[in-house]
Amino acid sequence: MKAFLILEDGTVFTGTSIGAVKEVISEIVFNTSMTGYLEVLTDPSYAGQAVVMTYPLLGNYGICYEDMESARPWPDGYIVRELSRMPSNFRSEDTIQHFLEKHDIPGIAGIDTRALTKILREKGTMNGMITTNEVYDLEEILPRIREYAPAGVVRKTTCPEKYTLPGNGPKVALLDLGAKRNIARSLNERGCQVTVYPAYTSAEEILADGPDGIMLSNGPGDPKECVEIIAEIRKLYDTDVPIFAICLGHQLMALATGGNTYKMKYGHRGGNHPVKDLATGRVYISSQNHGYVVDTDSLDEKVAVPAFRNVNDGTNEGLSYTGKNIFTVQFHPEACPGPRDSAYLFDRFLKMMEVTE
């Protein structure tokens, strides 16, 4: 069956329908990872977006349910050059095609994803529609596409209730803003008892449980939309409890302490982004998934100073908070799959908790 990807600038790509047969309007973003398509599909940070995979062949090793980063896939749509219909992998339990159908996610295959990615790089991230309607009317569709904006995505992706992963080490409170499973797993593997809280949990409830440290997770959407959460994070900042934040959590901590964020032209999404530790000069290869970034010009150095910088474009990749046991990063040290260069940051967090015990 024919399918069409219609961008808000009027560009139309024609391909083949994959996954669910339905029409969807979403923000179109691209990911440069060569592997890990299941982890991309199940990363809650993609809620409200349709993902273009720049690597040309997807699905060749099938679906391995053990590798999922959350209980379900989150993108609104999936866009690929070529879809492997017959996976070859002893761990494979399913195909991408069936996985997308089962979770009601539409997609399109057979389009020139390089050309599409060039458009998104040159013009910036834009909205688009995936449809199988061959008699579409651009004059009617384009205004609807341009009006779309992701909203309420943190509430959509956070856990419904508090739960705990047992451990014999420090007690960590993980605020789930749309967390990947490997954040809690990385802490749990280091012996931490991890209690996961829904995104809209009050600071008072978290602190009443007596955590030795607090983790703010990754998540989807515009950080400035999270007004209620930012107010609670400010209360957490005002305590002496060590805090480590990743991705959206990093942005929300900056907003909670007087900083600003802005939307990037096309964001960072992939497993090969170099980041420089400004304290040591060492460069790490990181996994990333974000469309917003902290504005370093808005920072008060009495509150926070840059700790990491993106080597490609110079944007902020992390902050160290002055006089506080708080550090935050924009990239994913729990990368799964992806480079493990920066996993040491979890060990740094554990040392911070030891000092304050």
N, C-alpha and C positions, 0 to 999 in steps of 0.2 A: 504494500500500500504506500502511495506517495505521502510525503509529509513536507511541511514547509516551516522554515524559521524566518520570521519577519522581524527585522530590527526597527527600532523607533525612528531611524533615519530613512526608512523606506527600502533598505537593502533586503533582498529576498534570496534565501538559499533553499534549493530543492533537494530532497533526499528521500530516504525510506523510513517509514514509521517503525520504531522499536518500542518495546514496553507497552504500557497502557495506551489505548486509543482514546485520547481526550485532548481538549484544547486548554492551554495554560499560558498565562502571561506572567513573566518573572524578570528579575534582574539577571542579565547574562554575564557570567564571569568565566575566566579560564584558569586551568590548573596545569602546571608544567611537569608534574610527576610522571616518571616512566613506569612505576609500579604502584601498588597500593590503591587500586581503584575502589575496592570494597571499603577500605578505611576512609576514602574520600566520600563515598556515598553515605556512610554512616556517621560522618562528622556533623554534629548538630550546628556547627558554625555556618553550614550551607543552607539552613532554613531560610526560605524566601528568595532563593536564587536557583538558576539553572546553570549547570556546570558544563563547560566545554573542555574536553581533554585534548591537550595538544599532541600527546603521543598518539601515533596513528592507529595502532592495533590494540583494542581493549577486549578483555574477556578470555584471553588464551589460557589462563590458569584457573578459570572458573570462579565459583563462589565458595569460600571456606568460612562457614558461619562462626567458627571460633575466632576469626580475625575481626569481627565487627566491633566498632568503637562505640556503639550504642545499640539499643534494642531494635532500631529500625532505620531505614534510610531517610534522609531529610531533604535533599534537593527537590525543587518543583519539576525539574526536567533534566535530561541527560543528553549530551550532544557529542558524537564521536565520528571519526573518519571511517573506521572499519570495525565491525563487531564480529568477534570469533564465535561461530555457532557451535563449535565442537571443542570444548576445553580439554586440555591434556595435563592432568595433574592428579597424583594419587590422593590428594587431600580434597579435591573438588567434590562438592555436594550439590551444586546447582549451576545454572547458567545465568549470565547477566540478564538475558532476555526474560527468562521466567521470573527472576528476582524483581525486575522492574514491574512486570505485569502483576505479580502478587501484591506489590505495595502501591499499585495504582499510580505509577510514575511514568509519564510519557517521555519519549525521546526521539531523536532523529539520527540516522546514520547515513554515511555516503556523501557527506558534504565536505568541502575543502576547509578543514579546520584551521589550516595555516592562514588562509585568506581571512577567515573570520577573526582569528586572533590578532592579525595585523590591524584590522578595523578597530577592534577594542583597544589596542595599544595606542593607535593614532588619535582616535576620537574619544577614548575613555569608555569605561563601563557604561552600558546602556541597557534599556529594557528591550524585551523581545517576546514574541509569541511563537509557540510551537502548535501547529494545527495540521489536520489532515483534510481540511475543507479546501477543495480545489477551486471553488468559486468565491474566494475571499474578496472583500472590497477594501482596498487600502485606505480610501478616504474615511471609511467607517471605523477601521481597525486602529489606525495610527494614533488618534487621540486617546483611545482606551489604553494602548500600550504606554504612551507617554505619562499617563496619569498614575500608573502603578508605583507603589512604594511599599517595601516590606515593613510590616508593623506587628507588634506584639510577639515577636519571634522568641524572645527569652522566656516569656511565660509559656509559650508553646513547647519549648524544648527541655525545660527544667524538670527535675524529678517531682512526682506528685506528693511524696512524703519523705520524712527523714529516715535514714537507714544507716547501719554501722557495719564496717568490715573489721572484724576483731584483730587485735595485735597486742604484743607485749611491750611495745615501745611507747614513744610520746603520743599523746592524744591530739589528732589533727582534725579541725573542723574545715570541711571542704564545702564552700558555697557553690552550688551547681548552677551556673549561669548558662548551661548548655554544654556540660563537660564531656570530654572524651573519656572513656573508661580507663585509659592508660594512665591518667593523672592519679586517680585513686590507687590503681594497681602499682604504680611506681613508688608511692608512699608506703603501701601495704607490704610490698616486697622488702622494704627497708625496716620492717618491724612495726610501723606506725599503726595505731588504732585509728581508723579513718571514719568519721561520722559525716555523712553527706546530707546537706540541708537544701531544701528548695530555695530558689533565688530570692523570693520575697520574705524570707525569714528575718525577723528583727535581730538587731545586734544584741539586744538584751537576752534573747533566747539562746543565741550562740554562746555568749559569754557565761551564761548561767550554768552551762555544762562543763565549764572549766577547761577549755582546750589549752594545750601547751603551744599550739601554733595554729594559724588560720591560712588556708589556701583559697584564693579566688581563681575560678576556672576560666577557661575560654568560653566563647559563646557567640551567637549571631547578632547581626543588626547594628544600627547606629547607637553608639554608647550614650549619646545625649538623650535618647529616648528613655533610658533607665533612671528616671528622676528619683523614684522611691528607693531604689537599690543604692544609688549614690549617697543618699542621706544616711542609710544604715552603715555603709562602708566608712563614711566620715567618723561615725561613732567608734568603729573598730580601729581606725587610725589613731584616735585619741587615747587608746589604751597602750599598755606596754607589751601586749602579746605579739610575738613575731609573726610577720605576714609575708607570704610569697604569692605573687599573682602572675597569671599567664594570660596573654592575648587580651580578650575583652576585660578581664579582671585588672590587667595593667592599665588599660584606658580609663576604667571606672575609678581606680585609685587616683589617677592624675586629675580627673574631673572633681573628685571629692576633696582634693586639696588645693583647688584654685587654678589648676591647669586647663588647657583647652585641647580639643581634638578636631581634626578635619578629615574630610573624605579624600582619599587618594584618587588619582586619575584612573588606575586600573588595578590597584592593590598588589599584594604579594600572596600568591597561592602556588605552592609547590614544595619540593623536597631538596632544593639545592641553593638556598639563599645564604650568602656569606655575611656573617655578622662579626663585628670587631669588639672585643672586650677592651674598653677604654682604659682600664686600670693596668692591664698587662700587655696590651698591644697584640694579643693573640687573636687569630681569626678562626671562627667555627662555622661549619656548614650546618644550616638549620632547616627545619620544616616550618612552613608558615601558611597561614590562611586568614587574611584580614584585608578589609577595604578601607579601614580608618586608621589614623595614626596620631600619636601625641605630638602637639606643636611645642617644640623645645623652647621657642621664643616666649612662650606663655609661662614658663616655669620660674618660680622664685627659688634661687639657689639655697636659700635658708630652709626650704622645704624639701627639694629634690634636685638631683643633678643627673645628667645623662650617664649611663653605665655601659650601654652597648649602642653601636651605630651600624646601619646597613651599609655594606661596602659598595654595593651597586649604586644606590641613589642618595646615600647620606641621611636617610630618615632615621628617626629614633627607634631603637630596638630594646630599650630597657632603662630603668631608673633606679637609683639608689637614694633612699630617703634620709636626709640629714638628721642625725641625732636619734634615729629610730631603727629598730630591728626589722626593717621593711625593704625588700627589693622586688622589682617587678620586671618582667620581660615580655616583649611583643611576640616572640617566636615560641615554638613548642619544644621544650626540652624533653618531653615525654614521647617524642615523635615515634609513631608506630603505624606504618613502617617509616623508615627514614633514617637520617644520620643520628647517631647517639652521642655526638661530640659534646653536647651540653647537658647530658644527664647528670653531670657532677653538681648542677644547681640544686638538685634534690638533697644531695649530701650537705651542701652549704646550709640549706634550710634546717636540716637535722642538727647541725652544729649550733645554729642560732637558738634552737629550742633547748639544747643542752646548757647553754650559757645562762639562760633565764630561769632554769628550773631551781 
